[in-house]
């Protein structure tokens, strides 16, 4: 990591604090570390010298704007820039707490505006087709791999899990037989219990019945072709293959299945608070975006079907 030895030590201490005290997920800590490395590498060229802790807290807003502008010129999107700014603010607070002085520039700078976009759920028929191993019947993949992919996607659509939550399940956590719920670890290392309906349990049982590997109780429930932990990238590639087979748009991603879970529940009269619990959202306002999705769907149906739609 660029920077003088003292700054590198502070960065290492900050990352340890994020993991132990803040209990951020390993992926978030890794992303924050990458953000800081990119920022420090930029400062070497921007300032003409290796930055130190005192130099970091003494930065001006113009220095931060220059960094954000350079990242924007490289094609980095607003959401990533917001995360990078959050990481840098966190590190600046750490330096201030360690006695290097107030880092006022980090609090003064405003992040980029995020475009207001609604999640794009799939239709129930399309979501269910993605869980059908017959959809990829012509694939050269082995039968157990097709069954594995169907089971993973079923947890995303049928239980509203994030892909990281599904792939983080251990073999002993598998909801099979009479076990009708699964405990998952979500963002911020928070756990929640999610019900798993019989059709999903059957897909998981089908996968386990033909999986060629002996899965250790403490090992991953879902494994790759060589028996190691299954990569999210493999699930994304399987979804892309399904999109092609079903003629679905690029928005039909693994995370869209989670969006579809929430939207379809809400459309069938599901309680917003209950959906918040199922999704593991910390704030109800995050879950409320699905009310806008459902309203948008109703308006689209009205515009398409009503004889007076679009007329003066």
C-alpha positions in Angstrom: 0.0 0.0 0.0 1.5 3.4 -0.9 2.4 5.7 2.0 5.1 6.1 4.6 5.5 3.3 7.2 3.4 5.2 9.8 0.5 5.6 7.4 0.6 2.0 6.4 0.4 0.9 10.1 -2.6 3.2 10.6 -4.2 1.7 7.5 -3.7 -1.8 8.8 -5.1 -0.9 12.2 -8.1 0.8 10.5 -8.9 -2.4 8.5 -8.6 -4.6 11.6 -11.0 -2.2 13.4 -13.5 -2.4 10.5 -13.5 -6.2 10.7 -13.5 -6.6 14.5 -15.3 -3.6 15.9 -17.5 -2.5 13.0 -18.1 -6.2 12.0 -18.1 -5.3 8.3 -18.1 -8.2 5.9 -14.8 -9.5 4.6 -15.8 -8.3 1.1 -16.6 -4.8 2.3 -13.2 -4.6 4.2 -11.5 -5.8 1.0 -13.3 -3.2 -1.1 -12.4 -0.4 1.4 -8.7 -1.5 1.4 -8.7 -1.4 -2.4 -10.3 2.1 -2.3 -7.7 3.4 0.0 -4.8 1.9 -2.1 -6.2 3.7 -5.2 -6.5 7.0 -3.3 -3.0 6.8 -1.9 -1.6 5.9 -5.3 -3.4 8.9 -6.8 -1.9 11.2 -4.1 1.7 10.1 -4.9 1.2 11.6 -8.4 -1.1 14.4 -7.3 1.1 15.7 -4.4 4.5 14.6 -5.9 5.4 12.7 -2.7 4.5 9.7 -0.6 1.7 10.7 1.6 1.8 10.4 5.4 -1.0 10.5 8.1 -0.5 14.2 8.8 -0.6 15.0 5.1 -3.9 13.0 4.7 -5.8 15.0 7.4 -4.4 18.2 5.9 -5.8 17.6 2.5 -8.2 20.2 1.0 -11.6 19.6 -0.7 -10.0 20.3 -4.0 -7.7 17.3 -3.6 -10.6 15.0 -3.0 -12.5 16.4 -5.9 -9.4 15.8 -8.1 -9.4 12.1 -7.0 -13.1 11.7 -7.7 -12.7 13.4 -11.1 -9.8 11.1 -12.0 -11.9 8.0 -11.1 -14.8 9.4 -13.1 -12.6 9.9 -16.1 -11.7 6.2 -15.9 -15.3 5.3 -16.2 -16.1 4.6 -12.6 -19.8 4.8 -11.8 -21.4 7.0 -9.2 -22.3 4.1 -6.8 -18.6 3.0 -6.7 -17.5 6.6 -6.2 -19.9 6.9 -3.2 -18.5 3.8 -1.7 -14.9 5.0 -2.2 -15.8 8.3 -0.6 -17.4 6.5 2.4 -14.2 4.4 2.8 -12.0 7.5 2.7 -14.2 9.3 5.3 -14.0 6.3 7.5 -10.2 6.2 7.3 -10.0 10.0 7.9 -12.1 9.5 11.1 -9.7 6.8 12.2 -6.8 9.1 11.8 -8.6 11.9 13.7 -9.3 9.5 16.5 -5.6 8.5 16.6 -4.7 12.1 17.2 -3.5 13.4 13.8 -6.0 16.3 13.8 -9.4 17.0 12.2 -9.9 15.9 8.6 -12.4 18.5 7.7 -12.1 18.2 3.9 -13.5 14.6 4.0 -16.7 15.8 5.7 -17.0 18.9 3.5 -16.9 17.1 0.2 -20.2 16.1 -1.4 -20.5 12.8 -3.2 -21.9 12.3 -6.7 -25.6 12.2 -7.2 -27.0 8.7 -7.7 -29.5 8.1 -10.4 -32.9 7.0 -9.1 -33.5 3.6 -10.5 -36.0 1.0 -9.6 -35.1 -2.7 -9.4 -36.4 -4.7 -12.4 -38.1 -7.9 -11.3 -38.8 -10.8 -13.6 -42.3 -12.2 -14.2 -43.3 -15.1 -12.1 -43.2 -17.4 -15.2 -39.7 -16.3 -16.1 -38.4 -16.7 -12.6 -39.8 -20.2 -12.3 -38.4 -21.2 -15.7 -34.9 -20.2 -14.4 -35.3 -22.8 -11.6 -36.2 -25.6 -14.0 -33.3 -27.8 -14.9 -35.1 -28.7 -18.1 -34.4 -25.2 -19.4 -30.8 -26.1 -19.8 -31.5 -29.7 -21.0 -29.3 -29.2 -24.1 -26.4 -28.0 -22.0 -23.1 -30.0 -21.8 -23.1 -29.5 -18.0 -23.3 -32.5 -15.8 -26.7 -33.2 -14.2 -25.5 -32.5 -10.7 -24.2 -29.1 -11.8 -27.6 -28.2 -13.3 -29.3 -29.4 -10.1 -26.9 -27.3 -8.0 -27.5 -24.1 -10.1 -31.3 -24.6 -9.8 -31.0 -25.0 -6.0 -29.0 -21.9 -5.6 -31.3 -19.8 -7.8 -34.3 -21.3 -6.0 -32.9 -19.8 -2.7 -32.6 -16.4 -4.3 -36.1 -16.4 -5.7 -37.9 -18.6 -3.2 -36.3 -17.3 0.0 -35.0 -13.8 -1.1 -31.4 -14.5 -0.3 -28.5 -12.6 -1.6 -26.1 -14.7 -3.7 -23.4 -14.3 -1.0 -25.9 -15.6 1.6 -26.8 -18.7 -0.4 -23.2 -19.5 -1.1 -22.3 -18.9 2.5 -24.5 -21.8 3.7 -22.8 -24.8 5.3 -23.9 -28.3 4.5 -25.3 -28.7 8.0 -27.5 -25.7 7.3 -29.2 -27.3 4.4 -33.0 -27.0 4.7 -34.1 -30.5 3.8 -36.8 -32.9 5.0 -38.9 -31.4 7.7 -36.5 -28.4 8.2 -38.6 -25.5 6.9 -36.3 -22.6 7.6 -32.6 -21.6 7.2 -30.5 -19.2 9.2 -28.3 -17.0 7.0 -25.7 -14.4 7.7 -26.3 -11.2 5.9 -24.7 -7.7 5.7 -23.0 -6.6 8.9 -22.7 -10.2 10.0 -26.4 -10.0 11.1 -28.2 -13.3 11.1 -31.9 -14.0 10.3 -34.1 -17.0 9.9 -35.9 -17.4 6.5 -38.6 -19.9 5.7 -38.0 -22.3 2.9 -41.0 -23.7 1.2 -41.2 -27.4 0.1 -40.4 -26.8 -3.7 -37.1 -25.2 -2.8 -36.3 -27.9 -0.3 -36.9 -30.5 -3.0 -34.5 -28.8 -5.4 -31.8 -28.8 -2.7 -32.5 -32.4 -1.9 -32.2 -33.3 -5.6 -28.8 -31.6 -5.8 -27.5 -33.3 -2.6 -28.7 -36.7 -3.9 -26.5 -36.6 -7.0 -23.6 -34.3 -5.9 -20.5 -36.5 -6.4 -18.6 -35.0 -3.5 -18.8 -35.9 0.2 -19.8 -32.6 1.8 -18.4 -32.0 5.3 -21.0 -30.7 7.8 -18.9 -27.5 8.3 -18.0 -27.2 4.6 -20.0 -25.3 1.9 -23.4 -26.6 0.9 -22.8 -25.6 -2.7 -19.5 -26.6 -4.4 -17.9 -26.1 -7.7 -16.9 -28.6 -10.3 -13.7 -29.6 -8.5 -15.4 -29.7 -5.0 -14.2 -26.4 -3.7 -16.5 -23.5 -2.6 -18.8 -22.3 -5.4 -17.9 -18.9 -6.9 -20.6 -16.3 -7.4 -19.2 -15.8 -10.9 -20.2 -19.4 -11.8 -23.8 -18.6 -10.8 -23.7 -15.5 -12.9 -22.5 -17.4 -15.9 -25.3 -20.0 -15.4 -27.8 -17.2 -15.2 -26.5 -15.7 -18.4 -26.9 -19.1 -20.1 -30.5 -19.2 -18.8 -31.2 -15.7 -20.1 -30.1 -16.9 -23.6 -32.3 -20.0 -23.4 -35.3 -18.1 -22.3 -34.8 -14.9 -24.3 -34.7 -12.7 -21.2 -33.1 -9.2 -21.0 -29.7 -8.4 -19.5 -31.5 -7.3 -16.3 -32.4 -10.9 -15.5 -29.5 -11.4 -13.0 -29.2 -13.5 -9.8 -30.0 -10.4 -7.8 -33.1 -9.7 -9.9 -34.4 -13.0 -8.5 -34.2 -11.5 -5.0 -36.0 -8.4 -6.3 -38.6 -10.6 -7.9 -39.1 -12.4 -4.6 -39.9 -9.1 -2.8 -42.0 -7.7 -5.6 -44.1 -10.8 -6.1 -44.8 -11.1 -2.4 -45.8 -7.5 -2.2 -48.1 -7.9 -5.2 -49.8 -10.8 -3.5 -50.5 -8.7 -0.4 -47.4 -9.4 1.6 -46.8 -7.2 4.6 -44.0 -4.7 4.1 -42.5 -5.2 7.6 -42.5 -8.9 7.1 -40.8 -8.6 3.7 -38.2 -6.3 5.3 -37.4 -9.1 7.9 -37.2 -11.7 5.1 -34.8 -9.6 3.0 -32.7 -8.6 6.0 -33.0 -4.9 5.3 -31.8 -2.7 8.2 -34.2 0.1 7.2 -37.8 -0.1 6.1 -37.1 2.7 3.6 -34.9 0.3 1.6 -37.8 -2.2 1.4 -40.3 0.5 0.5 -38.8 0.8 -3.0 -40.7 -2.3 -3.9 -44.0 -0.5 -3.4 -42.9 1.8 -6.2 -42.0 -1.2 -8.4 -45.4 -2.7 -7.9 -47.1 0.7 -8.6 -45.1 1.0 -11.8 -46.2 -2.4 -12.8 -49.9 -1.6 -12.3 -49.5 1.7 -14.2 -47.9 -0.1 -17.1 -50.7 -2.7 -17.2 -53.3 0.1 -17.1 -51.5 2.0 -20.0 -51.4 -1.2 -22.0 -54.9 -2.4 -21.5 -57.3 0.5 -20.7 -59.0 2.0 -23.8 -58.7 5.6 -22.5 -55.0 5.3 -21.5 -52.9 7.9 -23.2 -55.8 9.8 -24.6 -56.8 13.4 -23.8 
